[in-house]
């Protein structure tokens, strides 16, 4: 039996499990496999824990999420079909054969709770277990976290709950990690602790998840400042309002459709929102693309990226100079097709599209746009990046008025949809061509300077334009502002400092001298630490042993550990380790945007990466098994069974500790209670 450890059984671990079982079901030799699955929590959900409140939502419509492969997935090995999230919801509602109807109305384009999606992932894990063929044995370990990993010959020892489990192959899919505080953060926490003598309510929250724990001690009389107005902040707002008994109701018929009123419970704190841009993420539009609809790039194609790489000395691209013009052309194409189709007719839109693609330069395309569209209605990258007009910055009151109008206009644009709405159609291009963007960035595809620019400048803009919350969240934020629960009028460049003498945080607005004070400061973003800042004992010990190495593009560390294109981990010595793989957020840096979930009909990179890694493992198993069969056929074994044992179980008990007084770590028995 070849023994395989998967450390971390959230969505990425499930993808690896899916690929192993798919390969095993198609193995003509029925090679015995032992799967040792490790996770400190329930198997499947990962960060989508099933005990979360229902007001915490996923950020993708139900029909565009899955945990299984389909016919569009290429290069990931044998297919193993399973339901998408929406299909699973339909089965739960009674649409499946032999299932008692619960009369649930399923909105395939709706946004459901993370807890419900976690239930789907948990179900998916059980489904995959049932799909395992008889020659695959599964052993479950979810009472604690793996705390160490050490090389042992060609394999590894996995240290878990006081035992060493010898295995042949290891997959690291540990998901989101906790971050060690930086020196500045540690100093801030020490200052807060001292200043609590002046204000017992004073606190700083650097890790916002789990949400219910992060703000559980915040009282209704407190004022809480949240740094950032991204997805995490919308989770915090939901927890502090709906999670405390408040509710949103439609406005009267005299108000625009979709406008909401907030009915407070009286348990809400006062909430201050500020960020570098001063703007919330833009709303996700009503989905009109169904399950499989995606914009097909006309300019930023995989082939064009490879051409640019071949033309560039050294092969490293400049994203701003070489990729952005192509990406912008695709955004323009989507915008103007939708605009002309909506304003005039489809024939005009198609005629323009043909001329746009035939234009030989950006200047020619812009001249063509001028013939069809007035300047006022033309798409502007500068205005997307910075939509705040100068007049809005004349005073804080004017900014607040402008911001409310801007947010409502964004909501109305989102209601038009991601095909019929020109603006949202253009912004959605950023999501639909993400794989092409990845191909330009992954594995040091950019120059060091360009890589820095992408993460510091382009990524925040992309997130604001294309990865925002459901449009209903924008309507809710407006209602909270109208109710006086939330204040977000601090403008661009706002900051927060601690006044130790008063024991209060001070939020400084764009306008000198205009400030607000708060008792609580929350960093409204999920941490994504690199291996040097990762808090887990496992990562720290792997770093000490040189098993993993921080990914570097020149002198720049964008995050994550280093892997090769087969997802094999590259150690400190620079060599890939043929029996160790890492996937998911662990490699965010070497790869780009690893935290998105698989999408049906999109040849998901999640499944492709998992399939490539598992395929390499199955090749290695095939080579070892072939050697075994050859030895058996030629009768070259010194003793019956001895050679087979050496190859099938290449791992040995760890050497005795050098320190005679150090406790010995027991080796786990080969036969374990399985599931």
C-alpha positions as CSV (number, residue, x, y, z in Angstrom):
1,X,0.0,0.0,0.0
2,X,1.3,3.4,-1.0
3,X,0.6,5.9,1.8
4,X,-0.5,9.5,0.9
5,X,-1.0,12.3,3.3
6,X,-3.3,15.3,2.6
7,X,-2.7,18.0,5.2
8,X,-5.7,20.3,5.2
9,X,-9.1,19.2,3.9
10,X,-10.8,22.4,2.9
11,X,-11.7,23.1,-0.7
12,X,-8.2,22.6,-2.0
13,X,-7.7,19.4,-0.1
14,X,-11.0,18.1,-1.4
15,X,-9.8,18.9,-5.0
16,X,-6.7,16.7,-4.3
17,X,-8.8,14.0,-2.8
18,X,-11.1,14.2,-5.9
19,X,-8.2,13.7,-8.3
20,X,-6.7,10.8,-6.3
21,X,-10.0,8.9,-6.2
22,X,-10.6,9.7,-9.9
23,X,-7.2,8.2,-10.8
24,X,-7.7,5.3,-8.5
25,X,-11.0,4.4,-10.1
26,X,-9.3,4.2,-13.4
27,X,-6.3,2.3,-12.3
28,X,-6.2,-1.1,-14.1
29,X,-3.8,-2.5,-11.6
30,X,-6.0,-1.5,-8.6
31,X,-2.8,-0.4,-6.8
32,X,-3.5,-0.3,-3.0
33,X,-3.5,3.2,-1.6
34,X,-3.8,4.5,1.9
35,X,-5.1,8.0,2.2
36,X,-4.2,9.7,5.5
37,X,-6.3,12.9,5.8
38,X,-5.4,15.5,8.4
39,X,-7.3,18.6,9.5
40,X,-7.9,20.3,12.8
41,X,-11.6,20.9,12.0
42,X,-14.4,19.2,10.1
43,X,-13.5,17.8,6.7
44,X,-14.6,19.8,3.7
45,X,-15.7,23.3,4.7
46,X,-12.3,24.9,5.4
47,X,-13.0,28.6,6.2
48,X,-16.7,28.1,5.2
49,X,-17.4,26.6,8.6
50,X,-21.0,25.4,9.0
51,X,-21.5,27.1,12.4
52,X,-21.4,30.6,10.9
53,X,-24.4,32.9,10.9
54,X,-26.7,32.9,7.9
55,X,-26.1,36.7,7.3
56,X,-22.5,35.9,6.2
57,X,-22.6,35.3,2.5
58,X,-20.4,33.8,-0.2
59,X,-19.4,36.3,-2.9
60,X,-20.3,34.2,-5.9
61,X,-23.7,33.2,-7.4
62,X,-24.7,29.6,-6.7
63,X,-24.6,28.4,-10.3
64,X,-20.9,29.5,-10.7
65,X,-19.5,27.5,-7.8
66,X,-18.6,23.8,-7.8
67,X,-16.2,21.4,-6.2
68,X,-16.1,18.9,-9.0
69,X,-14.7,18.7,-12.5
70,X,-16.7,18.7,-15.8
71,X,-16.0,18.1,-19.5
72,X,-14.3,21.5,-19.9
73,X,-11.5,20.5,-17.5
74,X,-8.4,19.6,-19.5
75,X,-5.1,18.1,-18.3
76,X,-6.3,17.1,-14.9
77,X,-6.8,13.4,-15.3
78,X,-9.9,11.3,-15.4
79,X,-13.3,12.9,-14.8
80,X,-15.3,12.3,-11.7
81,X,-18.6,14.0,-11.9
82,X,-20.4,15.7,-9.0
83,X,-23.0,18.4,-8.6
84,X,-22.3,22.1,-8.6
85,X,-23.5,24.1,-5.6
86,X,-26.7,25.1,-7.4
87,X,-27.4,21.5,-8.5
88,X,-26.8,20.3,-4.9
89,X,-29.2,23.0,-3.6
90,X,-31.8,21.8,-6.2
91,X,-31.4,18.2,-4.9
92,X,-31.9,19.4,-1.3
93,X,-35.1,21.2,-2.3
94,X,-36.7,18.0,-3.5
95,X,-35.9,18.1,-7.2
96,X,-33.7,15.1,-7.0
97,X,-35.3,11.6,-7.5
98,X,-36.4,10.0,-4.3
99,X,-35.7,13.1,-2.2
100,X,-38.5,14.4,0.0
101,X,-39.5,17.9,-1.1
102,X,-38.7,20.7,1.2
103,X,-40.3,23.4,-1.1
104,X,-37.1,25.5,-1.1
105,X,-37.1,28.1,-3.9
106,X,-33.6,27.9,-5.4
107,X,-32.2,31.0,-7.0
108,X,-29.3,29.8,-9.2
109,X,-28.1,33.4,-9.5
110,X,-28.5,34.1,-5.7
111,X,-25.9,34.5,-3.0
112,X,-26.2,32.0,-0.2
113,X,-24.7,31.7,3.2
114,X,-21.2,30.5,3.8
115,X,-22.5,28.0,6.3
116,X,-24.7,26.5,3.6
117,X,-21.8,26.4,1.2
118,X,-19.7,24.7,3.9
119,X,-22.5,22.1,4.2
120,X,-22.1,21.5,0.5
121,X,-18.3,21.1,0.9
122,X,-18.8,18.7,3.8
123,X,-21.3,16.7,1.7
124,X,-18.8,16.7,-1.1
125,X,-16.2,15.1,1.1
126,X,-18.6,12.3,2.1
127,X,-19.6,11.9,-1.5
128,X,-15.9,11.4,-2.5
129,X,-15.4,8.9,0.2
130,X,-18.2,6.8,-1.2
131,X,-16.7,7.0,-4.6
132,X,-13.4,5.5,-3.4
133,X,-12.8,2.0,-4.9
134,X,-12.1,-0.9,-2.6
135,X,-8.3,-0.7,-3.0
136,X,-8.3,2.8,-1.5
137,X,-8.4,2.9,2.3
138,X,-9.1,6.3,4.0
139,X,-7.9,7.1,7.5
140,X,-9.3,10.3,9.1
141,X,-7.4,12.5,11.6
142,X,-9.2,15.7,12.6
143,X,-8.7,16.1,16.4
144,X,-5.6,18.3,16.1
145,X,-3.4,20.1,13.5
146,X,-0.3,18.6,12.0
147,X,2.6,20.3,13.7
148,X,5.7,19.0,11.9
149,X,6.9,17.3,8.7
150,X,10.3,15.7,8.2
151,X,11.9,13.9,5.3
152,X,12.4,10.1,5.7
153,X,14.2,8.6,2.8
154,X,12.0,9.0,-0.3
155,X,9.0,9.8,1.9
156,X,8.0,11.8,4.9
157,X,7.1,11.6,8.6
158,X,3.9,13.5,9.4
159,X,3.8,14.5,13.1
160,X,0.2,14.6,14.4
161,X,-1.1,14.3,18.0
162,X,2.1,13.0,19.4
163,X,2.7,10.4,16.7
164,X,4.8,10.2,13.5
165,X,2.9,8.8,10.5
166,X,5.3,7.5,7.8
167,X,4.0,8.2,4.3
168,X,5.3,8.1,0.8
169,X,3.7,11.3,-0.6
170,X,2.4,14.5,1.0
171,X,0.0,17.2,-0.3
172,X,0.0,20.6,1.6
173,X,-3.4,22.2,1.3
174,X,-3.6,24.0,4.6
175,X,-5.5,27.1,3.3
176,X,-5.8,30.4,5.1
177,X,-3.2,30.9,7.8
178,X,-2.8,33.1,10.9
179,X,-0.3,35.8,10.8
180,X,2.4,36.6,13.3
181,X,2.1,40.3,14.4
182,X,4.7,42.6,12.9
183,X,6.9,44.7,15.1
184,X,4.6,47.7,14.4
185,X,1.5,45.6,15.3
186,X,3.1,44.3,18.5
187,X,4.0,47.8,19.5
188,X,0.5,49.0,18.8
189,X,-1.0,46.2,20.9
190,X,1.3,47.0,23.8
191,X,0.3,50.7,23.6
192,X,-3.4,49.7,23.5
193,X,-2.9,47.6,26.6
194,X,-1.3,50.5,28.5
195,X,-4.0,53.0,27.3
196,X,-6.8,50.8,28.5
197,X,-6.2,52.4,31.9
198,X,-7.9,55.5,30.4
199,X,-10.6,53.6,28.4
200,X,-11.5,50.0,29.4
201,X,-13.3,49.6,26.1
202,X,-10.2,50.2,24.0
203,X,-9.1,47.3,21.8
204,X,-7.5,46.6,18.5
205,X,-8.5,43.6,16.3
206,X,-5.9,42.5,13.8
207,X,-7.5,39.2,12.8
208,X,-11.2,39.8,11.8
209,X,-12.0,36.1,11.3
210,X,-13.9,34.3,12.8
211,X,-16.2,37.4,12.6
212,X,-18.3,36.4,15.6
213,X,-15.3,36.3,17.8
214,X,-13.7,39.5,16.4
215,X,-16.4,41.8,17.5
216,X,-18.3,39.9,20.2
217,X,-16.9,42.2,22.9
218,X,-18.0,45.4,21.2
219,X,-20.8,47.1,23.1
220,X,-23.6,49.2,21.7
221,X,-22.2,52.3,23.4
222,X,-18.8,51.8,21.7
223,X,-17.6,53.4,18.5
224,X,-15.7,51.0,16.2
225,X,-13.4,52.1,13.4
226,X,-12.9,49.6,10.5
227,X,-9.9,50.0,8.2
228,X,-10.8,49.2,4.7
229,X,-14.2,49.0,2.9
230,X,-13.8,45.6,1.2
231,X,-15.5,42.2,1.5
232,X,-14.3,41.6,5.1
233,X,-15.9,44.9,6.1
234,X,-19.2,43.9,4.7
235,X,-19.0,40.8,6.8
236,X,-18.3,42.9,9.9
237,X,-21.2,45.2,9.1
238,X,-23.6,42.3,8.8
239,X,-22.4,40.9,12.1
240,X,-22.7,44.2,13.9
241,X,-26.2,45.0,12.5
242,X,-28.2,42.0,11.2
243,X,-26.3,39.8,13.6
244,X,-27.6,41.9,16.5
245,X,-31.2,41.9,15.6
246,X,-31.4,44.8,13.2
247,X,-33.2,44.5,9.9
248,X,-33.6,46.0,6.4
249,X,-37.0,46.7,4.9
250,X,-37.9,48.2,1.5
251,X,-38.6,51.9,1.3
252,X,-42.0,53.2,0.4
253,X,-43.1,53.3,-3.2
254,X,-42.1,56.9,-3.4
255,X,-38.5,55.9,-3.2
256,X,-36.5,54.2,-6.0
257,X,-36.9,50.5,-6.4
258,X,-34.2,48.7,-4.3
259,X,-33.8,51.4,-1.8
260,X,-33.8,50.1,1.8
261,X,-34.4,51.4,5.3
262,X,-32.6,50.0,8.4
263,X,-34.6,49.3,11.6
264,X,-32.0,49.3,14.4
265,X,-32.2,46.9,17.3
266,X,-30.5,49.4,19.7
267,X,-27.5,47.0,20.1
268,X,-25.4,48.4,17.3
269,X,-22.2,50.4,18.0
270,X,-21.4,53.5,16.0
271,X,-19.4,52.4,13.0
272,X,-16.7,54.4,11.2
273,X,-15.4,53.2,7.8
274,X,-12.3,54.5,6.2
275,X,-9.8,53.4,3.6
276,X,-6.9,54.5,1.3
277,X,-9.3,55.1,-1.6
278,X,-12.2,56.3,0.4
279,X,-14.5,54.1,-1.7
280,X,-16.3,50.8,-1.1
281,X,-15.9,48.0,-3.6
282,X,-18.3,48.2,-6.5
283,X,-21.4,46.0,-6.5
284,X,-21.6,42.8,-8.3
285,X,-24.1,43.0,-11.1
286,X,-27.2,40.7,-11.6
287,X,-25.8,37.6,-13.3
288,X,-27.0,37.3,-16.9
289,X,-24.4,34.9,-18.0
290,X,-25.8,31.8,-16.5
291,X,-23.5,28.9,-15.6
292,X,-21.1,28.9,-18.5
293,X,-21.2,32.4,-20.0
294,X,-17.8,34.1,-20.0
295,X,-16.4,36.9,-22.1
296,X,-13.9,35.5,-24.6
297,X,-11.0,37.8,-24.9
298,X,-10.3,39.4,-28.3
299,X,-7.0,41.1,-27.4
300,X,-5.6,39.7,-24.2
301,X,-5.4,36.0,-25.2
302,X,-3.1,33.2,-24.0
303,X,-1.5,33.2,-27.4
304,X,-0.8,36.9,-27.4
305,X,0.8,36.7,-23.9
306,X,3.1,33.9,-25.1
307,X,4.0,36.0,-28.2
308,X,4.9,38.9,-26.0
309,X,7.0,36.7,-23.8
310,X,8.9,35.3,-26.8
311,X,9.5,38.9,-28.1
312,X,10.7,40.2,-24.7
313,X,14.4,39.7,-23.8
314,X,14.5,37.4,-20.8
315,X,10.9,36.6,-21.1
316,X,9.7,38.8,-18.2
317,X,6.8,41.1,-19.0
318,X,5.9,44.6,-17.9
319,X,2.3,44.3,-17.0
320,X,1.5,48.0,-17.2
321,X,3.1,48.5,-20.6
322,X,2.4,45.2,-22.3
323,X,-0.6,43.6,-20.7
324,X,-2.8,46.6,-19.6
325,X,-3.3,48.0,-23.1
326,X,-4.7,44.6,-24.2
327,X,-6.8,44.2,-21.1
328,X,-8.2,47.7,-21.6
329,X,-9.1,46.9,-25.2
330,X,-11.1,43.9,-24.1
331,X,-12.9,46.0,-21.5
332,X,-13.7,48.6,-24.1
333,X,-15.0,46.0,-26.5
334,X,-17.4,44.6,-23.9
335,X,-18.5,48.1,-22.8
336,X,-19.3,49.5,-26.3
337,X,-21.0,46.4,-27.5
338,X,-23.3,46.5,-24.6
339,X,-23.7,50.3,-24.8
340,X,-24.6,50.3,-28.5
341,X,-26.8,47.3,-28.2
342,X,-28.7,49.0,-25.4
343,X,-28.8,52.5,-26.9
344,X,-29.3,51.6,-30.6
345,X,-29.6,48.0,-31.9
346,X,-27.6,44.8,-32.2
347,X,-26.6,45.4,-35.8
348,X,-24.9,48.7,-34.9
349,X,-23.2,46.9,-32.0
350,X,-21.9,44.1,-34.3
351,X,-20.8,46.6,-36.9
352,X,-18.8,48.5,-34.4
353,X,-17.3,45.4,-32.9
354,X,-16.0,44.2,-36.3
355,X,-14.4,47.6,-36.9
356,X,-13.0,47.8,-33.4
357,X,-11.3,44.4,-33.8
358,X,-9.9,45.4,-37.2
359,X,-8.4,48.7,-36.0
360,X,-4.7,48.5,-36.0
361,X,-3.8,50.6,-32.9
362,X,-5.2,52.1,-29.7
363,X,-5.4,55.5,-31.4
364,X,-7.5,54.0,-34.3
365,X,-9.8,52.3,-31.8
366,X,-10.3,55.5,-29.9
367,X,-11.0,57.4,-33.1
368,X,-13.6,54.8,-33.9
369,X,-15.2,55.2,-30.5
370,X,-15.5,58.9,-31.0
371,X,-17.6,58.3,-34.2
372,X,-20.1,56.2,-32.3
373,X,-20.2,57.5,-28.7
374,X,-20.3,61.0,-27.2
375,X,-17.4,61.8,-25.0
376,X,-19.7,62.0,-21.9
377,X,-20.6,58.3,-22.3
378,X,-17.2,57.0,-23.2
379,X,-15.4,54.6,-20.8
380,X,-12.5,56.1,-19.0
381,X,-9.8,54.1,-17.2
382,X,-8.8,57.2,-15.2
383,X,-12.4,57.7,-14.0
384,X,-12.6,54.0,-13.0
385,X,-9.4,54.2,-11.0
386,X,-10.4,57.6,-9.4
387,X,-14.0,58.5,-9.8
388,X,-13.9,61.2,-7.2
389,X,-14.4,64.6,-8.8
390,X,-12.5,67.6,-7.5
391,X,-15.7,69.3,-6.4
392,X,-16.5,66.4,-4.1
393,X,-13.3,67.1,-2.1
394,X,-14.1,70.7,-1.4
395,X,-15.6,69.7,1.9
396,X,-16.5,66.7,4.0
397,X,-20.2,67.4,3.5
398,X,-19.8,67.6,-0.2
399,X,-17.9,64.3,-0.2
400,X,-20.6,62.6,1.8
401,X,-23.3,63.8,-0.6
402,X,-21.2,62.7,-3.6
403,X,-20.4,59.3,-2.1
404,X,-24.1,58.5,-1.5
405,X,-24.9,59.4,-5.1
406,X,-22.0,57.4,-6.4
407,X,-23.0,54.3,-4.4
408,X,-26.7,54.5,-5.6
409,X,-25.6,55.0,-9.2
410,X,-23.4,51.9,-8.8
411,X,-26.4,49.9,-7.4
412,X,-28.5,51.0,-10.4
413,X,-25.7,49.9,-12.8
414,X,-25.5,46.5,-11.1
415,X,-29.3,46.1,-11.5
416,X,-28.8,46.3,-15.3
417,X,-26.8,43.1,-15.3
418,X,-23.4,42.0,-16.4
419,X,-24.4,41.8,-20.0
420,X,-27.0,44.6,-20.5
421,X,-25.2,47.0,-18.2
422,X,-22.2,48.5,-20.2
423,X,-20.2,49.4,-17.1
424,X,-20.6,46.1,-15.3
425,X,-20.1,44.2,-18.6
426,X,-16.7,45.9,-18.9
427,X,-15.8,45.3,-15.2
428,X,-16.8,41.6,-15.5
429,X,-14.1,41.2,-18.1
430,X,-11.6,41.4,-15.3
431,X,-13.1,38.2,-13.8
432,X,-13.6,36.4,-17.0
433,X,-10.0,36.8,-18.3
434,X,-8.4,36.0,-14.9
435,X,-6.7,32.9,-16.2
436,X,-5.0,34.9,-18.9
437,X,-3.9,37.5,-16.3
438,X,-2.5,34.6,-14.3
439,X,-0.6,33.3,-17.3
440,X,1.2,36.6,-17.5
441,X,2.0,36.8,-13.7
442,X,2.6,33.2,-12.5
443,X,6.1,31.8,-11.9
444,X,8.0,35.1,-12.2
445,X,6.3,36.0,-15.4
446,X,6.7,39.7,-14.7
447,X,9.8,41.8,-14.0
448,X,10.3,42.4,-10.3
449,X,9.2,46.1,-10.6
450,X,6.1,45.2,-12.5
451,X,5.2,42.4,-10.1
452,X,5.4,45.0,-7.2
453,X,3.2,47.4,-9.3
454,X,0.5,44.7,-9.9
455,X,0.1,43.8,-6.3
456,X,0.3,47.4,-4.9
457,X,-1.7,49.3,-7.6
458,X,-3.5,47.0,-10.1
459,X,-4.8,44.4,-7.7
460,X,-6.7,46.8,-5.4
461,X,-8.3,48.4,-8.5
462,X,-9.3,45.1,-9.9
463,X,-10.8,44.0,-6.6
464,X,-12.8,47.2,-6.3
465,X,-14.1,47.0,-9.9
466,X,-14.8,43.3,-10.3
467,X,-14.8,41.4,-6.9
468,X,-17.2,43.5,-4.9
469,X,-20.2,42.3,-2.8
470,X,-23.7,41.5,-4.1
471,X,-25.5,44.7,-5.0
472,X,-27.8,44.2,-2.0
473,X,-24.9,44.9,0.3
474,X,-24.4,48.3,-1.3
475,X,-28.1,49.1,-0.7
476,X,-27.7,47.9,2.9
477,X,-24.7,50.1,3.5
478,X,-26.6,53.1,2.2
479,X,-29.4,52.3,4.5
480,X,-27.0,52.1,7.5
481,X,-25.5,55.5,6.5
482,X,-29.0,57.0,6.3
483,X,-29.8,55.6,9.7
484,X,-26.7,57.2,11.2
485,X,-25.3,53.8,12.2
486,X,-22.4,54.0,9.7
487,X,-20.2,57.0,8.9
488,X,-18.0,56.7,5.8
489,X,-17.3,60.4,4.9
490,X,-13.6,60.4,5.6
491,X,-12.5,60.7,2.0
492,X,-9.3,59.3,0.3
493,X,-6.1,59.0,2.3
494,X,-7.8,58.7,5.7
495,X,-5.8,57.2,8.5
496,X,-6.1,56.1,12.1
497,X,-3.8,56.7,15.1
498,X,-3.9,55.9,18.8
499,X,-4.1,58.7,21.3
500,X,-2.6,57.1,24.4
501,X,-3.5,60.0,26.7
502,X,-7.3,59.7,26.0
503,X,-7.3,56.0,25.3
504,X,-9.1,56.5,22.0
505,X,-8.3,55.9,18.3
506,X,-8.5,59.0,16.2
507,X,-9.6,58.6,12.5
508,X,-8.2,61.5,10.5
509,X,-10.2,62.4,7.4
510,X,-9.0,63.9,4.1
511,X,-9.7,67.3,5.5
512,X,-7.2,68.7,8.0
513,X,-8.6,68.9,11.5
514,X,-11.7,66.9,10.8
515,X,-11.5,63.7,12.9
516,X,-13.6,61.2,14.8
517,X,-12.7,59.0,17.7
518,X,-13.3,55.3,18.3
519,X,-12.9,52.8,21.1
520,X,-12.2,49.8,18.8
521,X,-10.0,49.5,15.7
522,X,-10.5,46.5,13.4
523,X,-8.3,45.7,10.4
524,X,-11.0,44.9,7.9
525,X,-9.0,42.5,5.7
526,X,-8.2,38.8,5.9
527,X,-4.5,38.1,6.5
528,X,-2.5,36.2,3.8
529,X,0.9,35.8,5.5
530,X,4.0,34.6,3.7
531,X,5.9,31.6,5.2
532,X,8.0,34.0,7.3
533,X,5.0,35.5,9.0
534,X,2.9,32.3,9.2
535,X,1.9,31.5,12.7
536,X,1.4,27.7,12.3
537,X,4.0,25.4,14.0
538,X,4.0,23.3,10.8
539,X,5.1,26.1,8.5
540,X,7.7,27.4,11.0
541,X,9.3,24.0,11.3
542,X,9.2,23.4,7.6
543,X,11.0,26.7,7.2
544,X,13.6,25.8,9.8
545,X,14.2,22.4,8.1
546,X,14.5,24.0,4.7
547,X,11.6,21.9,3.3
548,X,9.9,25.1,2.0
549,X,11.3,28.4,0.8
550,X,9.7,31.8,0.4
551,X,8.9,32.6,-3.3
552,X,11.1,35.4,-4.6
553,X,10.9,37.4,-7.8
554,X,14.4,39.0,-7.6
555,X,14.5,40.7,-4.3
556,X,10.7,40.9,-4.0
557,X,8.7,38.4,-1.9
558,X,5.1,38.7,-3.0
559,X,4.1,35.9,-0.6
560,X,3.7,32.2,-0.5
561,X,6.2,29.3,-0.8
562,X,8.0,28.3,-4.0
563,X,6.6,25.5,-6.2
564,X,7.4,24.4,-9.7
565,X,4.8,24.1,-12.5
566,X,3.8,20.6,-11.3
567,X,3.2,22.1,-7.8
568,X,6.2,20.3,-6.3
569,X,7.6,22.2,-3.4
570,X,11.0,23.7,-3.9
571,X,13.2,23.6,-0.8
572,X,15.9,25.9,0.4
573,X,18.4,24.1,-1.7
574,X,16.5,25.1,-4.9
575,X,15.6,21.5,-5.8
576,X,12.0,20.4,-6.3
577,X,10.9,17.6,-3.9
578,X,9.3,14.9,-6.0
579,X,7.0,13.6,-3.3
580,X,5.8,16.8,-1.8
581,X,3.2,19.2,-3.3
582,X,1.5,22.4,-2.2
583,X,-1.6,24.1,-3.6
584,X,-4.0,27.0,-2.7
585,X,-3.1,30.0,-0.7
586,X,0.2,28.5,0.4
587,X,1.5,29.4,-3.1
588,X,-0.1,32.8,-3.4
589,X,2.8,34.7,-4.8
590,X,4.3,32.1,-7.1
591,X,0.8,31.8,-8.5
592,X,-1.8,34.6,-8.7
593,X,-5.3,34.7,-7.1
594,X,-5.3,31.2,-5.7
595,X,-8.2,31.7,-3.3
596,X,-11.1,31.6,-5.8
597,X,-13.4,28.6,-6.0
598,X,-13.7,26.4,-9.1
599,X,-16.3,27.5,-11.6
600,X,-18.3,25.1,-13.7
601,X,-17.5,25.1,-17.4
602,X,-14.4,27.1,-17.0
603,X,-11.5,24.6,-17.0
604,X,-10.8,25.7,-13.5
605,X,-7.2,26.2,-12.6
606,X,-7.9,24.7,-9.2
607,X,-8.8,21.4,-10.7
608,X,-6.0,21.6,-13.3
609,X,-3.3,22.2,-10.6
610,X,-4.7,19.4,-8.4
611,X,-4.9,17.1,-11.4
612,X,-1.3,17.9,-12.5
613,X,0.1,17.3,-9.0
614,X,-1.8,14.0,-8.5
615,X,-0.9,12.9,-12.0
616,X,2.7,13.2,-11.1
617,X,2.2,11.2,-8.0
618,X,0.4,8.4,-9.9
619,X,3.3,8.4,-12.4
620,X,5.7,7.9,-9.6
621,X,3.5,5.1,-8.1
622,X,3.3,3.5,-11.5
623,X,7.1,3.5,-11.9
624,X,7.6,2.0,-8.4
625,X,5.0,-0.6,-9.1
626,X,6.5,-1.5,-12.4
627,X,9.8,-2.1,-10.7
628,X,8.1,-4.3,-8.2
629,X,6.5,-6.4,-11.0
630,X,9.8,-6.7,-12.8
631,X,11.5,-7.9,-9.7
632,X,8.8,-10.4,-9.1
633,X,8.8,-11.6,-12.7
634,X,12.6,-12.1,-12.7
635,X,12.7,-13.7,-9.2
636,X,15.5,-11.4,-8.1
637,X,14.2,-10.9,-4.6
638,X,16.6,-12.2,-2.0
639,X,13.8,-13.4,0.3
640,X,10.1,-13.8,-0.5
641,X,8.4,-10.5,0.3
642,X,11.5,-8.7,1.5
643,X,12.1,-6.5,-1.6
644,X,8.4,-5.8,-1.9
645,X,8.3,-4.5,1.7
646,X,11.3,-2.3,1.1
647,X,9.7,-0.6,-2.0
648,X,6.1,-0.5,-0.8
649,X,7.0,0.8,2.6
650,X,10.2,2.8,2.1
651,X,9.8,4.7,5.3
652,X,11.6,3.8,8.5
653,X,11.2,4.6,12.1
654,X,12.9,7.9,12.9
655,X,16.3,7.7,14.5
656,X,16.6,7.8,18.3
657,X,16.8,11.4,19.6
658,X,20.3,12.7,20.1
659,X,19.4,14.0,23.5
660,X,18.9,11.0,25.8
661,X,16.4,12.9,27.9
662,X,14.3,14.1,25.0
663,X,10.9,12.2,24.7
664,X,10.7,9.8,21.8
665,X,7.9,10.5,19.3
666,X,6.0,7.2,18.7
667,X,5.5,6.0,15.1
668,X,1.8,5.5,14.4
669,X,0.9,1.9,13.5
670,X,0.3,1.0,9.9
671,X,-3.2,-0.3,10.5
672,X,-5.4,2.5,11.7
673,X,-9.1,2.9,12.3
674,X,-10.3,4.0,8.9
675,X,-13.4,5.5,7.4
